[in-house]
Amino acid sequence: MMQRHLVIFARAPQPGRVKRRLGTEIGMMEAARFYRRILDRQIRRMTRDPRWTVWLFVTPDTALRHPAWHLVPLSRREPQRRGDLGRRMKLPFATLPPGPVVLVGSDIPAMRESHIARTFALLGRHDLVFGPARDGGFWLVGARRVRPLPFTLFDNVRWSTSTALTDTLTGIPRHVTVALADTLDDVDDADSLRRLSV
């Protein structure tokens, strides 16, 4: 069986650089503490599971040795590099060793190992899998990688809008098979924080 790769896209948990919208409501220090707690929990859960190998693609690029990543070996930490979100998201799919890749955000409190396992199962029958979010975006994208990603994937996507998933799906050629995973949400503001028991 080919190795399965789980990529966590993570930002160094520095006040004012993470969860800024939430930070305007609860304070930047508190927002950074919340993000660090969610990120730490997510990394702990996912690195315990032997069904996949966890990689961190981090920003800023100079933060590869940040203590928040201590559970992931330095050899499996990579910089996100420059470019818009779409360009940075393409990097793991193009550079990791052979095998299916699932990429997730770093602030999905409800994400469990079962969600990731189901996504890898879907990749057994589909080229791409997306995990929708209720705000119109997506928290997960997976690729089987038996053929190169569509060249235009993530082009012309209006990021951080209610059309991000629709824009992405519109740009996928018809011959590429797509499935949807579970719907989960990140925490962007105080309202979404109150809806979660974390």
N, C-alpha and C positions, 0 to 999 in steps of 0.2 A: 504494500500500500504506500502511495506517495505521502510524503510528510505534509501535514496540514499546518498552515501558518495563520496565527491570529495577530493582527496588527492593531495596537492601540495608538491612536493619534493623540498626543498629550502635549500640553503646554505647561512650562514650569510654573508652579503655583505661587506666583509673586503678586502681592496686592497691586491692584490697578492694571494688571495684565491679563487676569482671568475673571470671567463672570462680571464684566463691568456693568452690564445692565442690572444684574442682581445687586452689585455693589452700590449703585446709586440709591438703592432702597434700604439695604441693611448695613451698608458700610463696606469699604473695600477690604479691610482686614478680615471681617467676618466672612465675606464672600470667598476670599482666598482660603480661609480655614475650611469652609464647607467644601470647596473644590478639592482641596488636598485630602480631606477625609473620604470623599466619594472615589477619587482616583486611587487612593491607597487600598480601599476595599475592593475595587474592581481588579486591580493588579493582583492582589492576594488571591482572590477567587480564581482568576483565570490562569495564573501560573501553577496552581495546585493540580490542574487537570492534565493528565498525561495524553489526552487525545489530540492535543495540538501544541505547537511551540509558540510562545508569546514573544513578539517583537514590539519595541517602542520606537515610534517615529516622533521625534520631539522638536519643539520650538521654544525658545530660540535655538539656533544650531549650536551655540556655545554652551548649552545646558546639558550636554551628554552625561556629565558626572554629577548632576543634581542629586541630593540624597533621596528625593522622592522616588527615584527609580531603583533603589537598592535591591529590590527583589529580582530584577532582570539583569542578567550579566551584561557587562559593557559591550561584549561582542554581538549582542542582539539589540543594541540601541543605535538608531540612525537619525541623522538630522532630516527634517522635512525639506530643507533647502528653500529656494526662493520661488516666487510665483503665486498666483491666486490659489484658492483652495483646491480647485479641480486639478491643476497642474501638480500640486503637492501630493494629492491623493493618488495620482497615477504612478508615482515613484515606487511604492512597495510592489505593485503588480508587475512592474518592469524589472525590478532588481533582485527580488528574493529568490532563493533556490526553488527548483521545480516543486509543484504541488499547489493545491487550491489555497487561495488567500481570502481571508475575511478581515475587513477593516472596520473598526468601530471608533466612536468618539470616547472621550475619557470621563464623561460626566453623565452616565446613564444609570441612575440609581436602581432601577428595576431589572437591569440586565443580569441574567443568571447563566450558568453553564448550559442549561437546557436550551436557551435561545441560540447559543453558538452551535451546539451539536445539531440542532434542527437545520440551521443554515448550511452547515457542511453536508448534511444529508440531501438538502435541496440541490446543492451543487453537484451531486452525483447525477442529476438529470437535467440541469439547466446551466447555461453559460454564465449568467449573472443572477445575483439575488440582492434585493434591496429590502431594508427594514424601514418601513414608513414611520414617520412621526406625525402626531395629530396636527402639528402646525404647518404641514405641507412639505416639510423637509424629509430627511432620512438620517437615521442613526447608524446604519450599517450598510455596507456594500461588500459583496463577495463575488469572486470570479473563479471559475473552474480552471482557467488558464490552459486549456488544451489547444487554444489558438490565441493569437495576439488580441488584446483588447481593441474594440473599435477605436480607430484613430480619433474620432470626434467625441468620444465619451468625455463628459463634463465640460464640453465647449458650450458657450452661450447659455450657461446656467446662471440664473439670478439667485446668487447665494443669499442666505438669511432672509428669504422671502417665502410666502406661502406657495410659490410655484417651483421651488427647487427640485422636488422629485419629478413633477410633471415635465419640467424643462429637460431633466436628465433622460427620462424615458423617451421623450420625443426624439432625442438625438441618437437613439440606438437603432442600427439597421435591422430590418425585418428578419433576416436569417439568424439573428442572435436570440436565443431563448432566454426568457426572463421570468423569475418567480419572486413573490413577495414573502418575506418572513414576518415575524410578529411585529405589531405596532408598539413602540415604546417611545418615551420622551426624555429629553434632557431637561435640565432646570435652567431657565433663562431669567426668571424674575421671581418676586416674592409670592405671587399667586401660585405659580407652578411649584414652588418650594412648599407652600402650605398644603398642596394636594398630595404630597408624598410623606410617608412616615419613614424617615431615614435617620 
